[in-house]
């Protein structure tokens, strides 16, 4: 039996609706839906979601744990929400909001404008900190990754966009490469 899949998912404050293979979760932070794979069955039992599988096939085992984890993430998202923080480092690098767009000035000739998805909220703290929040863990992580991808931190000076708390290993550079050879 799957170690993750056999654990019941506590519902907490979320309102759950199971309709066949469709599970809808609603809470203070929003609404999310999941279409469960036909091999997996989900039922609501005494304040817990129970995920079961029909057999011990490899695909069934994989889907069992995956479905349980997705449901737990949905419940966590609609009750508490998810947050990713990004830091911009570099002289002249900044971020600003223009309507429903995040505009980044990160060392390119032109600014980079990114459309903010409808299920994600973006807040700026000054001009060099970006906070991405939302109920959907995947959407929050994906948008934060796209923002970071516009200018990844480079290894020589550390300039670029990085996650909060991310450590960038700085390389010594060309000037120090030949110093140890003599």
C-alpha positions as CSV (number, residue, x, y, z in Angstrom):
1,X,0.0,0.0,0.0
2,X,1.2,3.5,-0.7
3,X,2.5,5.2,2.4
4,X,1.3,8.6,1.4
5,X,-1.9,7.4,-0.3
6,X,-3.3,5.5,2.7
7,X,-3.2,8.5,5.0
8,X,-6.6,10.2,5.3
9,X,-6.6,13.9,4.4
10,X,-8.1,16.0,7.2
11,X,-10.6,18.5,5.8
12,X,-10.5,21.1,8.5
13,X,-12.4,24.3,7.6
14,X,-12.7,23.5,3.9
15,X,-16.0,22.6,2.3
16,X,-15.6,19.4,0.1
17,X,-17.9,18.2,-2.7
18,X,-17.3,14.8,-4.2
19,X,-19.3,14.2,-7.3
20,X,-18.1,11.0,-9.1
21,X,-14.6,11.6,-10.3
22,X,-14.7,15.4,-9.6
23,X,-13.7,16.8,-6.3
24,X,-14.4,20.5,-5.5
25,X,-12.7,22.2,-2.5
26,X,-13.9,25.6,-1.3
27,X,-12.5,27.7,1.5
28,X,-11.8,31.3,2.6
29,X,-8.9,31.7,0.1
30,X,-10.8,30.4,-3.0
31,X,-12.2,27.4,-4.9
32,X,-10.3,24.6,-6.6
33,X,-11.4,21.5,-8.6
34,X,-9.7,18.2,-9.4
35,X,-10.7,15.6,-11.9
36,X,-9.6,12.3,-10.3
37,X,-8.2,9.5,-12.5
38,X,-10.8,6.8,-13.2
39,X,-8.7,4.1,-11.4
40,X,-8.8,6.1,-8.1
41,X,-11.8,6.6,-5.9
42,X,-12.3,9.4,-3.3
43,X,-14.9,9.5,-0.6
44,X,-15.6,11.9,2.3
45,X,-15.8,10.1,5.7
46,X,-16.2,11.8,9.1
47,X,-14.2,15.0,8.3
48,X,-11.5,13.1,6.3
49,X,-11.0,12.4,2.6
50,X,-10.2,8.8,1.9
51,X,-8.3,7.9,-1.3
52,X,-8.5,4.2,-2.4
53,X,-7.2,2.2,-5.4
54,X,-8.5,-1.0,-6.9
55,X,-5.3,-3.1,-7.2
56,X,-1.5,-3.1,-6.7
57,X,-0.5,-2.3,-10.3
58,X,2.3,0.2,-10.7
59,X,0.2,2.9,-12.2
60,X,-2.5,2.5,-9.5
61,X,0.1,2.9,-6.8
62,X,1.6,6.0,-8.4
63,X,-1.8,7.6,-8.9
64,X,-2.9,6.7,-5.3
65,X,-0.2,8.8,-3.7
66,X,-0.4,11.5,-6.3
67,X,-4.1,12.0,-5.9
68,X,-3.8,12.1,-2.1
69,X,-1.0,14.7,-2.3
70,X,-3.0,16.9,-4.8
71,X,-6.1,16.8,-2.5
72,X,-4.0,17.7,0.6
73,X,-2.4,20.6,-1.3
74,X,-5.8,21.9,-2.5
75,X,-7.2,21.9,1.1
76,X,-4.1,23.6,2.4
77,X,-4.4,26.2,-0.5
78,X,-8.0,27.1,0.1
79,X,-7.6,27.4,3.9
80,X,-4.1,29.0,4.3
81,X,-2.9,29.8,0.7
82,X,0.6,29.5,-0.7
83,X,3.3,32.2,-1.0
84,X,6.6,32.5,-2.9
85,X,8.9,35.4,-2.4
86,X,11.4,36.7,-4.9
87,X,14.3,39.1,-4.5
88,X,15.8,41.2,-7.3
89,X,19.5,42.0,-6.9
90,X,21.5,44.2,-9.2
91,X,22.1,47.9,-9.8
92,X,19.1,49.4,-11.6
93,X,17.1,46.2,-11.5
94,X,13.5,46.8,-10.4
95,X,9.9,45.6,-10.6
96,X,6.7,47.5,-10.9
97,X,3.0,46.9,-11.4
98,X,1.1,48.3,-14.4
99,X,-2.5,47.2,-14.3
100,X,-2.6,43.4,-14.5
101,X,1.1,43.2,-15.6
102,X,4.3,42.8,-13.7
103,X,7.0,44.9,-15.5
104,X,10.6,43.9,-14.8
105,X,13.7,46.1,-15.6
106,X,16.5,43.5,-15.2
107,X,19.3,44.6,-17.5
108,X,17.8,44.1,-20.9
109,X,17.4,46.8,-23.5
110,X,13.6,46.7,-23.1
111,X,11.5,46.0,-20.0
112,X,9.9,42.6,-19.6
113,X,6.1,42.7,-19.1
114,X,4.4,39.6,-17.7
115,X,0.7,39.0,-17.5
116,X,-0.4,37.9,-14.0
117,X,-2.7,34.8,-14.1
118,X,-6.2,35.3,-12.7
119,X,-5.7,32.7,-9.9
120,X,-2.4,34.4,-8.6
121,X,-1.9,37.7,-6.7
122,X,1.3,39.7,-6.9
123,X,2.4,42.3,-4.3
124,X,5.6,44.4,-4.4
125,X,7.6,45.4,-1.4
126,X,9.7,48.3,-2.6
127,X,11.1,47.8,-6.0
128,X,13.1,44.7,-5.4
129,X,10.9,42.2,-3.6
130,X,8.0,40.4,-5.2
131,X,5.5,38.3,-3.3
132,X,3.4,35.8,-5.3
133,X,0.4,34.3,-3.4
134,X,-2.6,32.2,-4.3
135,X,-4.7,29.1,-3.4
136,X,-3.3,26.9,-6.2
137,X,0.2,25.6,-5.3
138,X,1.1,24.8,-8.9
139,X,0.0,28.2,-10.3
140,X,1.9,30.1,-7.6
141,X,5.1,28.0,-8.1
142,X,4.8,28.2,-11.9
143,X,4.4,32.0,-12.0
144,X,7.3,32.5,-9.5
145,X,9.5,30.2,-11.7
146,X,8.6,32.2,-14.8
147,X,9.5,35.5,-13.1
148,X,12.8,34.0,-11.9
149,X,13.5,32.7,-15.4
150,X,13.5,36.2,-16.9
151,X,16.9,36.8,-15.3
152,X,18.4,33.9,-13.3
153,X,21.1,34.8,-10.7
154,X,24.5,34.8,-12.4
155,X,27.4,33.1,-10.6
156,X,30.0,35.9,-10.8
157,X,28.3,38.9,-9.1
158,X,25.0,37.3,-8.1
159,X,22.8,39.7,-10.0
160,X,19.4,38.6,-11.1
161,X,16.1,37.3,-9.6
162,X,16.2,34.7,-6.9
163,X,13.8,33.1,-4.4
164,X,13.8,34.4,-0.9
165,X,16.5,32.7,1.1
166,X,18.1,31.1,-2.1
167,X,21.9,31.0,-1.8
168,X,23.8,31.7,-5.0
169,X,27.3,30.2,-5.0
170,X,29.6,32.9,-6.3
171,X,32.5,31.8,-8.5
172,X,35.9,33.5,-8.1
173,X,36.3,34.7,-11.7
174,X,39.1,34.9,-14.2
175,X,41.5,37.1,-12.1
176,X,41.8,34.4,-9.4
177,X,41.9,31.4,-11.7
178,X,45.7,31.6,-12.5
179,X,46.8,32.8,-9.0
180,X,47.2,29.3,-7.6
181,X,49.1,27.9,-10.7
182,X,52.4,29.6,-9.9
